[in-house]
Amino acid sequence: MLDAVVLGMLVVGFATLVTTHVALSFALLFFHPPRWRGLVALVVPVLAPFWGWREGRRKTVILWGTAALVYGVGFLIATLTV
């Protein structure tokens, strides 16, 4: 049972993190100048929430952080229970 929960945390956390990261990077690329920040944020993941917060995309940044936290906790549990 624990394995299924941890696997679910990993899958949902990672999928949500990747989706919100791409959405945030594209929003920075297409809607907020300077546009080069969107491309850099796509390659350097830590910059996406930083620049997204500054541009007012707070809900997306909070979702990005929550997904990263869920994935990180799932990864930590999976690592410790092996």
PyMOL commands that set and color helices and strands:
alter all, ss='L'
color gray80, all
select helices_A, chain A and resi 2-31+36-43+47-54+58-80
alter helices_A, ss='H'
color red, helices_A
deselect
rebuild
show_as cartoon
